[in-house]
Amino acid sequence: MFCAAQAGRRGRKVALIEHSDRPGRKILISGGGRANFTNLRVEARNFLSANPHFAKSALARFTPQNFLELLREHRIPYHEKTLGQLFCDRSAQDLLTLLLTECSAGHVDLHTSTKVTAVTRDTRFRVETSRGPMESTTLVVATGGLSIPKTGATGFGYDLARQFGLALEPTFPALVPLTFTKADAARWGELSGVSTEVIASHGKQDFREKMLYTHRGLSGPAILQISSYWKPGTPLQLDLLPGVDFSETLPHEARKQLSLKLPQRLAERWLELEGFSQPVPSVKKIDTRLHQWSVTPAGTEGFDKAEVTGGGVSTNELSSQTMEARQVPGLFFIGEVVDVTGWLGGYNFQWAWASAYAAAEALSVG
Ligand SMILES: Cc1cc2nc3c(=O)[nH]c(=O)nc-3n(C[C@H](O)[C@H](O)[C@H](O)COP(=O)(O)OP(=O)(O)OC[C@H]3O[C@@H](n4cnc5c(N)ncnc54)[C@H](O)[C@@H]3O)c2cc1C
């Protein structure tokens, strides 16, 4: 929608094809219904990609401030929640209305409930749809990833990339809750609903945010963030007492002190399971264990629960300036379908806006 609007406003005749009965369904459920539409601090390190440099050019040419100008123009109130994350004050509908209004201003021809069945290319692209064929000199693929199929997500963009001979990076659920093994579910499952601040790390990457115990495993921002970096079969390190030195606590006070530093249910379960009954044998041991809890998840909750899809169309295939396929002039890939995956915090939308803008700029030159 953003690319269509920008290209339309620059004088291109644009048809926007959407197979759902309405566009932007994912936007409406994003950010808990308030759309975390960007982040005040956006850098390349906030994105995963086989080529971490690829996103830099587009992100530099369309910044969070550029998107905020648009929000101000449309008089949409917003606020910073935490860590630079910007949300709509009222609802994500404001963001969708902005995009639709921009599309109208760009005279975009919006075709909803229209399924694309095939794409061929001769001198022009021919797009076969459930409502008949369409032809154009350029085609922008913005079909998103595989996450949350009920919002309209399909793997169509990847199929199209393959059809045109473009390489793909393997796709995987990202920003996704992790599941416990059976043994860990039996140990920790009863803590479902308990939330605590942790440092979650995997390799060199770490995130200090809240973690939530669920019946099935671990969730919350810290886990969603680290899940994008996690590799199946490997352990995660969790510091359950970030910044707290527990080692100097007097043994007879350990139980009481732990309950002050951790949610009570968590503290009690921890002491019980680790065999640290009163009197606590070694506070140093508790300190080490709590700072270095190692968990090997059984898996993830999969694409049904993943906020985004990692991997996608290889950035080697695309121009970082324009998002155009190097080998297929006129064919562009933008947004989540590309192998650029943002952290939690508005980064995925910012990538969608920035890559859309880069393509729209190129389209208006062509
Ligand atoms: C629950 C949830 C919450 C999220 N919250 C946030 C957030 O707060 N902040 C943030 O930055 N990111 C968030 N994200 C991620 C963000 O929504 C996506 O990264 C972003 O929408 C990607 O934009 P896109 O245009 O590439 O793809 P999408 O927004 O997925 O749009 C793709 C569109 O293509 C359509 N489509 C797919 N296949 C076809 C086909 N074959 N023919 C025609 N149309 C097709 C789909 O119906 C869809 O409308 C969230 C994601 C989820 C699932």
Ligand as a Chemical Component Dictionary entry (heavy atoms), coordinates in Angstrom:
data_LIG
# 
_chem_comp.id                   LIG 
_chem_comp.type                 NON-POLYMER 
_chem_comp.pdbx_formal_charge   0 
_chem_comp.three_letter_code    LIG 
# 
loop_
_chem_comp_atom.comp_id 
_chem_comp_atom.atom_id 
_chem_comp_atom.alt_atom_id 
_chem_comp_atom.type_symbol 
_chem_comp_atom.charge 
_chem_comp_atom.model_Cartn_x 
_chem_comp_atom.model_Cartn_y 
_chem_comp_atom.model_Cartn_z 
_chem_comp_atom.pdbx_ordinal 
LIG C1  C1  C 0 0.414  -10.288 15.168 1  
LIG C2  C2  C 0 1.448  -9.419  14.493 2  
LIG C3  C3  C 0 1.790  -8.207  15.068 3  
LIG C4  C4  C 0 2.772  -7.410  14.472 4  
LIG N1  N1  N 0 3.073  -6.211  15.053 5  
LIG C5  C5  C 0 4.040  -5.431  14.502 6  
LIG C6  C6  C 0 4.340  -4.161  15.056 7  
LIG O1  O1  O 0 3.695  -3.704  15.994 8  
LIG N2  N2  N 0 5.369  -3.462  14.493 9  
LIG C7  C7  C 0 6.062  -3.920  13.402 10 
LIG O2  O2  O 0 6.977  -3.241  12.943 11 
LIG N3  N3  N 0 5.751  -5.090  12.817 12 
LIG C8  C8  C 0 4.759  -5.842  13.348 13 
LIG N4  N4  N 0 4.438  -7.035  12.763 14 
LIG C9  C9  C 0 5.126  -7.404  11.499 15 
LIG C10 C10 C 0 4.525  -6.570  10.361 16 
LIG O3  O3  O 0 3.114  -6.627  10.411 17 
LIG C11 C11 C 0 5.009  -7.085  9.013  18 
LIG O4  O4  O 0 6.405  -7.209  9.017  19 
LIG C12 C12 C 0 4.582  -6.141  7.891  20 
LIG O5  O5  O 0 3.181  -6.060  7.840  21 
LIG C13 C13 C 0 5.135  -6.619  6.562  22 
LIG O6  O6  O 0 4.581  -5.845  5.551  23 
LIG P1  P1  P 0 4.445  -6.434  4.070  24 
LIG O7  O7  O 0 3.731  -5.378  3.308  25 
LIG O8  O8  O 0 5.740  -6.916  3.604  26 
LIG O9  O9  O 0 3.509  -7.713  4.232  27 
LIG P2  P2  P 0 2.035  -7.883  4.822  28 
LIG O10 O10 O 0 1.689  -6.756  5.745  29 
LIG O11 O11 O 0 1.969  -9.268  5.339  30 
LIG O12 O12 O 0 1.123  -7.720  3.549  31 
LIG C14 C14 C 0 1.123  -8.661  2.533  32 
LIG C15 C15 C 0 -0.204 -8.596  1.829  33 
LIG O13 O13 O 0 -0.148 -9.409  0.674  34 
LIG C16 C16 C 0 -1.337 -10.151 0.589  35 
LIG N5  N5  N 0 -1.068 -11.365 -0.172 36 
LIG C17 C17 C 0 -0.309 -12.423 0.207  37 
LIG N6  N6  N 0 -0.285 -13.332 -0.788 38 
LIG C18 C18 C 0 -1.029 -12.834 -1.810 39 
LIG C19 C19 C 0 -1.370 -13.306 -3.095 40 
LIG N7  N7  N 0 -0.940 -14.485 -3.557 41 
LIG N8  N8  N 0 -2.163 -12.523 -3.898 42 
LIG C20 C20 C 0 -2.593 -11.314 -3.435 43 
LIG N9  N9  N 0 -2.309 -10.827 -2.234 44 
LIG C21 C21 C 0 -1.525 -11.566 -1.419 45 
LIG C22 C22 C 0 -1.740 -10.432 2.027  46 
LIG O14 O14 O 0 -3.119 -10.708 2.146  47 
LIG C23 C23 C 0 -1.347 -9.135  2.705  48 
LIG O15 O15 O 0 -2.389 -8.190  2.724  49 
LIG C24 C24 C 0 3.428  -7.841  13.305 50 
LIG C25 C25 C 0 3.055  -9.044  12.715 51 
LIG C26 C26 C 0 2.067  -9.829  13.295 52 
LIG C27 C27 C 0 1.681  -11.094 12.619 53 
# 
loop_
_chem_comp_bond.comp_id 
_chem_comp_bond.atom_id_1 
_chem_comp_bond.atom_id_2 
_chem_comp_bond.value_order 
_chem_comp_bond.pdbx_ordinal 
LIG C1  C2  SING 1  
LIG C2  C3  SING 2  
LIG C2  C26 DOUB 3  
LIG C3  C4  DOUB 4  
LIG C4  N1  SING 5  
LIG C4  C24 SING 6  
LIG N1  C5  DOUB 7  
LIG C5  C6  SING 8  
LIG C5  C8  SING 9  
LIG C6  O1  DOUB 10 
LIG C6  N2  SING 11 
LIG N2  C7  SING 12 
LIG C7  O2  DOUB 13 
LIG C7  N3  SING 14 
LIG N3  C8  DOUB 15 
LIG C8  N4  SING 16 
LIG N4  C9  SING 17 
LIG N4  C24 SING 18 
LIG C9  C10 SING 19 
LIG C10 O3  SING 20 
LIG C10 C11 SING 21 
LIG C11 O4  SING 22 
LIG C11 C12 SING 23 
LIG C12 O5  SING 24 
LIG C12 C13 SING 25 
LIG C13 O6  SING 26 
LIG O6  P1  SING 27 
LIG P1  O7  DOUB 28 
LIG P1  O8  SING 29 
LIG P1  O9  SING 30 
LIG O9  P2  SING 31 
LIG P2  O10 DOUB 32 
LIG P2  O11 SING 33 
LIG P2  O12 SING 34 
LIG O12 C14 SING 35 
LIG C14 C15 SING 36 
LIG C15 O13 SING 37 
LIG C15 C23 SING 38 
LIG O13 C16 SING 39 
LIG C16 N5  SING 40 
LIG C16 C22 SING 41 
LIG N5  C17 SING 42 
LIG N5  C21 SING 43 
LIG C17 N6  DOUB 44 
LIG N6  C18 SING 45 
LIG C18 C19 SING 46 
LIG C18 C21 DOUB 47 
LIG C19 N7  SING 48 
LIG C19 N8  DOUB 49 
LIG N8  C20 SING 50 
LIG C20 N9  DOUB 51 
LIG N9  C21 SING 52 
LIG C22 O14 SING 53 
LIG C22 C23 SING 54 
LIG C23 O15 SING 55 
LIG C24 C25 DOUB 56 
LIG C25 C26 SING 57 
LIG C26 C27 SING 58 
# 
